[in-house]
Amino acid sequence: MGGAWCLAASRVAPRGETPPPRLDSRPPAMEANPRLRRSLLFVPGGDSRKLERAPGAGADTIVADLEDAVAPEAKERARAEVADWLRAAPGDAERAVRVNAPGTPWFEADLAAVVVAGADALMLPKCADAGALAQVAASLDATEQGGKRLRAATLLLALLESAGGVLNAAAVGGASPRVAALCFGHADFSLDMGLPAPDSTSEAVLHARCSVALAARASGVAAVDTVYLDVRDEVGFRADAELGRRLGFEGKLCIHPAQVAIANATYTPTPEQVAQAQRVVAAWVVARAEGRSVFALDGKMVDGPVAALAERTLERARQAGALGGS
């Protein structure tokens, strides 16, 4: 009944009324024009062959992994190979590096080598403390200056992998303007929680996934969902990616090239979604010209937030090259 009253009242709104504010605004961030991060593909940092072939997978972000994918005795060699790969500037994908965590024997050398070599972003594992992340962000200023890179050229992708990280997610997301995304890692989270298995759909993990997505939105950064461990199960991966999209994520961590195309498709608006969004925006423009801020389309109420969602769908489609004529 309340909705019907709003629809009726909107028909007599003054024609000169100021449109309601866009509800898609985010807090100021260093990444003025956020890039798509539908798929973030992990590649072992010590495998130069896989690094060279990684751009062919079509991922929005390639994450050269110096942490879990590299044994302690191979860290130095892998670091040098990743630096060489970065200097080769392959493809148009964002080039990120998952460095070893702050406090480990390898972190400072990782940071210096990959920032100077030109990494677009660092993925910081085991993020749980906003103060520690802010210190890393501050140290990047000097590292970039010493490497003759533009200030603030290196973004941060914060990987949350513990109960503390999830509980502090909003603070981590707001710790520095360099933070471009909050990413969730459910395997280490499951270990930290004492769960019997790393099931991405268990109750505790689902709660954490929702928490990370909410914190990312509140912080004005991208929300990136956890990996799917069974690399042979494309049906399961697609279902998990679709679940993540419904939870509010904008992309997904991938551990195999075959997962990339599925993630890209899942996080790109479909032609049907684009067409509907175009209808909503066109109707919204007409309604606002007539002085209405609420109206019905196909029997469903449309107001400012609904129109803003449609505009966001079209912008995401444009970024993905899925908008005709873009």
N, C-alpha and C positions, 0 to 999 in steps of 0.2 A: 504494500500500500504506500509506504514511504517513497519507493522508486517512482510509482505512478504520479505522486504529488510533485516530485522533482521535475518529471517530464512535462507536466502541465504548467508548472510555474515558469519553466524555461521559455515557454512560447511568448511570454510578455516581457522578457528581459529588455532593457534599453538597448537601442541599436549602437550607441556609442560606448558601450561597456568595454572596459579593458579586459583582454583575454586573461584567463587564469595563468599563473606562472607555470613554466615547464617543470615537470617533476623529475626530469632526468638529469638534474644537475648533480655534480660530484664535487667533493672538496678539492682545492687546488692540488695538483700533482705535477711532478716534473715531466711526465709523459703527456704533453699537451694534446697530442692526437693518438690515443691508445691504439696500438696495432692489434690485429686479430691474433689470438692465441687459442685457436681451436684444438690444435694438436701440438704437443711438446714431446719430441722423440728423443729418448735417451740412447746414446751411442757410447760404447766403451771407449774411454779416453786412450787406452793403450793399443787400440786396434786401428792403425792408420788406414787400412783398406776399407773398413766400415765407415770411418770418418769421411773418406773421399766419396763414398757412394751415398752417404746419408742425404744430400740434397735431392737426390732422385726420388725419395719417398714422398716428397711434397708436403712435409710438415711445416707449419707456420714457424715453429721454433725447433732448432736442433740443440740438444743439451749434451755436450761432450762431458762424460762422467769421469771425474777423477776420484770419486769417493768409493762407493760400494763396488764399482766394476773393476777396481784396480787393487791388486794385492800390495801390501806395504812395501815389499822389496822392489816393486815396479813403479812406484809413485813418481820418481824423478824422471824416468824415461817417458812415462805417459804424459807428464806435464810438458816436456819438451815437444812431444808429438802434437799435443793439442795446440801449443803456441804456434807451431809451424802451420797447422791447419787453419788457425785463425788468420795468420798473415796471408794465406792464399786467397782469402775473401771469397769463398765459394757460394754462388747462388744468391737469391734474394731473401732467404729465410733469416730470421733472427738467430744470431749465433750466441748461445749461452753456454756456460760451463758450470757444472755442479762441482764446486771446490770442496775440499775437506773442511770439516767444521772448525770454527774458531776454537782455539785451545789445543788443537792437534799439532803434531810436529810439522805438518805439511801446509798448514793454512797460509801463513805469511808468504811463503815461496809461491804457492798457487796464485794468490792474489796478485803479487807483483808480476808474475810471468804472463798471466792471461789478460790482465788489464792493459799492460803495455803492448801486448800482441794484438789488441783490438776487439776484445769480447764486447758484444752488445749488452750482455747481462750476466750476472752471477746468480746461480741458484745456491742459496745458503741452506745447508741441511740442518736438521735438529734445532730449528728456530723456536725459542720459547720465551725469550726475554727481550723486550723492546729496547732496553738500555744497551744490551750487547749489540743488537743490530744497528742502533744509532752510532755506536763506536765504529763499526765496520764502515758504515756510510761516510763517517767523517774521515776515516783513513783513506778512503778512495780519492778524496780531494788531492792529497799529496801524491798519491800514486799516479793519478792522471796527469798532474802537473809535471812530475818527473818523467813520465813517458810521452810528454808533448801531445797529450790528447786534450780534446775540449773538456772543460769542466762539466761534470755531471753527464758525461757520455755513457757511463756504465750504470745500468739499472739493476735492481735487486729483485729476485724472485724468491720469496720466503717460503721454505718448505717446512710445514708443521707436521711433526711426527710423534708427538707425545701428548699426554693429558694436559700438561702444563702449557704446551704450545697452543692447543685448542682453546683452553680457557683464556689465554692471553692473546688470542688471535687479533682482536680489534686493536689492541695496543701495538702489536707487531706491525699491523697494516698501516698504522699512523706514525710509526717511529721515524720515518724519513720520507721526504718527497721522492727519493730514489726508488722506493718500493713500488713496483708495478703490478705485482700479483701475489696473492696468497695461494699456495699449493698445498694439497693434503696428501700425506703418505700413510696409508692405512696399515701397512705391514709392520712398521716400527711402532705405530700407535697401538696395534693389537698386542705386540710384545710388551709395551709399557703398561697396558691395562691388564695383562695377565689373561688374555682371552685364549681359548683353546686352539684357534686357527685364525689366519688372516682372511676372514670372510668380509668382503666389502659391503654386504647387505645385513650383517648382524646388527642387533639393536644398538649396541654401543657405537659401532662404526657409523651407522646411519645418523645417529645423533651428532656425532662429530662432523660428518659431512655437512649437515645442515648448519651447524655452528660456524664452520669455516666460510660457507657461502654467505651467511648473514654478515659475518665480520668483514668480509671483503667488500660487500656492498656498502656497509656503513663507513668503511675506510676510504671508499672511492677508488679501489683497485680491482683488478680482474680476479675472478675466482676460478681456480684450476683444480679439477677433480683428480682423484687418486688413480693409480694404475689398475689394470685388470691382469691378473697373474697368469691365466691360462692362455698362452699365445696362440693355441690352435683352435680356440673356441670363438669364432667370429660372431656367432649368434649371441653368445653370452656377453661378449664385449659390446656389441651394439645395444643390447638391453641395458647394460650397466651405464653406457654413455647416455642413453635416453633418460634413464633415471636421474643421472647427474644433471642433465639439462633441466628436468622438472624441479630439481632441488635448488636451482639457481646458479649453477656453474656455467662458465662461458667456454670451457675447453677441458681437455683431458690429457693426463700424462700417458705416454705410449712407450711400450718396451719392445715393440716389434714393428718393422715397417708396414706389415699388413694391417695394422690397426689404424694407421694414419688416415687413409681414405675414409674409413668408417667414422672416425672422430670428426673429420672435416665436414662430412655430409650431415652428421647429427647436429653439429653446431652452426650450420648454415641454414637460413630460412628456406623452406621449400617453395616451389613456384606458387602453390596454393596459398601459403602463408603470405607471400609477397603480394599476391593479387588482393587478398582480403585486407591487408594493411593499406594498400593503395586506395581501396574503396573507403576505408575508415578515414584516412587523411583527407581525401577529396570531400567527403561529406562534412568533415569537421570544418574545413575551410568555408564551405557554403553556410554552415550553421553559424559560424562566428560572424560572417558578413551580415547575417540576418539578426545578429544580436542574441543568439542562443548559445549557451554553454553546456547544455545537456540536451540530447535528442535520442531518438530510437533509430536503429539500423537493423533491418531483418528481425525486428522484434526485440532487440537487445539494446540496453542503455549504453550510450557512448558519452563520456565526459572527458575532462582534461587528462586524467591519468590514462584512460583507455587510448586516447589519441596519441599521447606521448609514447605509450608502448608500441603503437603502430609505427610511429616515426622511428623508434629505435630499431624495429624489425627492418625497416627499409634501409636505415643506415648500415646495419650489419650486413644486409644483402649487398649493398653497394661495395662495402669493403671486401666482401668475398667474391666480387665479380658476378654476382647472381642477380643483379638488377638490370633488366633490359635497357639498353641505351646508355648505361653508365660508362 
